[in-house]
């Protein structure tokens, strides 16, 4: 820009235009290396898995290097995109032809625009910090090299998901994320709870993936294509019914990956994986995939109001579900898991609002990725210093012995509550305002959810860092984590403070995403300042109530008599019981019935025919005696019978 300005100032307009064009062409040339974003972590995963134990001593550093290389490539792409004219910021890189059967053509191609660029920076940036943190966290684990291979695989699959140029290629990344999550959640597979949690996440996500499969089939039947251009560019040519069914199937897929109602049950159990896995899944990768899918498929939902309303309803239910569950859990990681469920619910609600909410869904997704990773890694730091203790009732007064963790975690706590000027204030409040643009009900649900968020997060913060020390010296000796763990947390804490202001300043996030997602502002049912200050008042009230309730006496054992809501929340609002009663038990009955039908009826009929033929032939075989007189007798009997039959017929 400085070169262009100087040339224009000197009267050399043509040279300025030529310089701008050349600069833009150079910037566009950088996009030809887009495939490296995926290639780096994919190479790291393959090498670490195939090279075996020879890389145990240094394999984790290779995993870190591959993630950082992908992040460095993303930064180069980001600045190249900024340098490009608005019309050239959306780039597609065709790698090779994949499927060409009749009119069904699907290339392997990558698509990078402002929306996918936002996700790429979040995935590689936060993912790299988690990789670095994991070097210290997994230092004593003998399978650390394999763990980093799985982390690299997770990042590569997520990058393929957000860079895909078609729904079918996206589906590959979608399934890759599911595989990597299974491997990471069940990493401590010698623990039955971890093995079960991994299988549960895998099975529940397969339910959602049925929706993705059906949606892709419907796209081909309806549009004759599964590429983004072929589908989203022709939405207006399809009927509202077709768009509605495609939208509902995409929503089912999003519910599985993003742990939204009614497929949310796997998320809390996923805490059985190592804490860096929890941070990666909850902050930068897996749970954001559903939000990306809905926003990327925005034209479909805009053409299908029923499907869009379903997204709003699912988001609203889930944000309340997660918030209520978070209020009753004593496991620090499960409180954060409930929080993730709730915050993703906010994003889904915003995505269902259409152009008035797409930008804010992504804004909150980015902010949440920073402060939630901060808090999960902070929880891991606490576990590291407390001999893997996760029960907050055994914490207390940790602010005195884990000062660095306390300060950084507090930044995330203030950010998720939405206290100005922390990140959540700029992102979540925009969702609440957009919800009020849509109507009273979604607006009130979002505002009440903010108050509950403040309550359970302050409860967590108070039980962990304030009050009396409740740990036992025999089992816990609290101490601060090493620098290799604290530095990534400190960076994320800084982002928890600043990222909201950076993206909101001058409507930066709106201007950045609008060319892809669109943006439309509407009148709210309440004044902007009433919403903002009213939400802040609810947040402060929730925080104060929690602090006053938990700052002194925290019972080590749960009270014998609790409310029905508390009991329900501790049991995850009976999500598992519902799934068992509605899906698992009937599924078992159906399976047993089909097995009975197959073994007794189908196999019985086939085996019965075979037995009849075998038995009959065995009896007929006895007639083959080899004696001529026997054969003569049977011939005589046959002749007599035949003669008698003819006489009877004639009579």
ABEGO torsion letter per residue (X at the ends): XAAAAAAAAAGBAAAAAAAAAAAAAAAAAAAAAAAAAAAAAAAAAAAAAAAEAAAAAAAAAAAAAAAAAAAAAAAAAAAAAAABBAAAABBBBBABBABBBEABBBBBBBBBBAAAAAAAAAAAAAAAAAAAAAAAAAAABAAAAAAAAAAAAAAAAAAAAAABABAAAAAAAAAAAAAAAAAAAAABAABAAAAAAAAAAAAAAAAAAAAAAAAAAAAAAAAGBABAAAAAAAAAABBAAAAAAAAAAAAAAAAAAAGBOAAAAAAAAAAABBAAAAAAAAAABAAAAAAAAAAAAAAAAAABAAAAAAAAAAAAAAAAAAAAAAAABABAAAAAAAAAAAAAAAAAAAAAAEAAAAAAAAAAAAAAAAAAAAAAAAAAAAAAAAGGBABAAABEGAAAABAAAAAAAAAAAAAAAGBOABAAAAAAAAAAAAAAAAEAAAAAAAAAAAAAAAAAAAAAAAAAABEBBABBAAABBBBBBBAAAAAAAAAAAAAAAAAAAAAABGGAAAAAAAAAAEBBBBBBABBAAAAAAAAAAAAAAAAAAAAAAAABBBBABBBABBBAAAAAAAAGGGAAAAAAAAAAAAAAAAAAAAAAAAAAAAAAAAAAAAAAAAAAAAAAAAABAGBAAAAAAAAAAAAAAAAAAAAAAAX
